[in-house]
Amino acid sequence: MKSQNKYRKFQLQQKNIEALEKENSRFKRVYSEYENMSNELWNLENSNGEPVPDDFINAMVLQASYLEDEIEDWLLQFNDKKTEIKH
């Protein structure tokens, strides 16, 4: 049984992500890179193929965490903007 991809952090915010992707091409590019990296990390950690050096995986995890931080900032700003509009 395959474990769930722990890198799929933003699944609950899919609607906001889709809206941001439509209005901001940089966000779309960053999120796409994050998804690709998350999938690749999950595949590397769950494959039975050639072992991958830990420093390579750690570097990918670090890069993914930078992308996560950037995505979180965008989502916070987007949610703040939506809250302001509702008032």
Backbone hydrogen bonds, N-H to C=O, Kabsch-Sander energy under -0.5 kcal/mol:
donor,donor_aa,acceptor,acceptor_aa,energy
6,K,4,Q,-0.7
8,R,5,N,-1.5
9,K,7,Y,-2.0
11,Q,8,R,-0.8
13,Q,10,F,-1.7
14,Q,11,Q,-1.1
17,I,13,Q,-2.3
18,E,14,Q,-2.7
19,A,15,K,-2.1
20,L,16,N,-2.6
21,E,17,I,-2.6
22,K,18,E,-1.5
23,E,19,A,-1.5
24,N,20,L,-1.9
28,K,24,N,-2.1
29,R,25,S,-2.2
30,V,26,R,-2.6
31,Y,27,F,-3.2
32,S,28,K,-2.2
33,E,29,R,-2.3
34,Y,30,V,-2.4
35,E,31,Y,-2.7
36,N,32,S,-2.5
37,M,33,E,-2.5
38,S,34,Y,-2.7
39,N,35,E,-2.5
40,E,36,N,-2.4
41,L,37,M,-2.7
42,W,38,S,-2.5
43,N,39,N,-2.5
44,L,40,E,-2.7
45,E,41,L,-2.6
46,N,42,W,-1.3
47,S,43,N,-0.6
47,S,44,L,-0.6
56,F,53,P,-0.6
57,I,53,P,-1.8
58,N,54,D,-3.2
59,A,55,D,-1.9
60,M,56,F,-2.0
61,V,57,I,-2.7
62,L,58,N,-2.4
63,Q,59,A,-2.3
64,A,60,M,-2.7
65,S,61,V,-2.1
66,Y,62,L,-1.9
67,L,63,Q,-2.2
68,E,64,A,-2.6
69,D,65,S,-2.3
70,E,66,Y,-2.1
71,I,67,L,-2.6
72,E,68,E,-3.0
73,D,69,D,-2.2
74,W,70,E,-2.1
75,L,71,I,-2.7
76,L,72,E,-2.6
77,Q,73,D,-2.4
78,F,74,W,-2.7
79,N,75,L,-2.8
80,D,76,L,-2.5
81,K,77,Q,-2.5
82,K,78,F,-2.3
83,T,79,N,-2.1
84,E,80,D,-2.3
85,I,81,K,-1.9
86,K,82,K,-1.5
87,H,83,T,-1.0
